[in-house]
């Protein structure tokens, strides 16, 4: 187990024993990625792969890359900043606050649409 002492194994389902096996093949780089992912969750590789594959098949988990997670986080941060800017513009003095506020509101709506679309595409992952 090398470094995986105490790693969790998948829970057994007493009502329905698991007698079917699936063989998987990875190259060295892929296996290292899978091994690291299992290690992060404190699981042995076979249990991690089985758990994730079943969750994806049941639509309980939708795979998402780390990049997509970062994009969503940035969209959420950007939306918050745009809302604060809009509030600030609405509170300051004598210039065309209506036009400025409208532009900010349109930007917030675009960020909202992009965020919602990304969340729909990646549902159930976070």
TARABEL-V363334 format. One line per field, one symbol per residue. phi: phi as a letter, one per 30 degrees, with the letter a starting at -180 (. if undefined). psi: psi as a letter, one per 20 degrees, with the letter a starting at -180 (. if undefined). burial: b if it has 16 or more other ideal C-beta (glycine too) atoms within 10 Angstrom, else e. Layout:
phi = ???
psi = ???
burial = ???
This chain:
phi = .giceiddcdddcddbdccccbcbbbdedddddddddddecibdedddddddddddddicbcebddddddddddddddddddddddddddccedbddddddddddddddddedddddddddceicc
psi = inijpjqqqqqqohhnqoipqppqpqrggghgggghggghjkqqgggggggggggghjkipppqrhghghggggggggggghgggggghiirbnrmhggghgggghgggggggggggghghkqkh.
burial = eeeeeebeeeeeeeeeeeeeeeeeeeeeeeeeebbeebeeeebbbebbbbbbeeeeeeeebeebeeeeeebbeebeebbeebeebbeebeeeeeeeeeebeeebeebbeebeeebeebeeebeeee
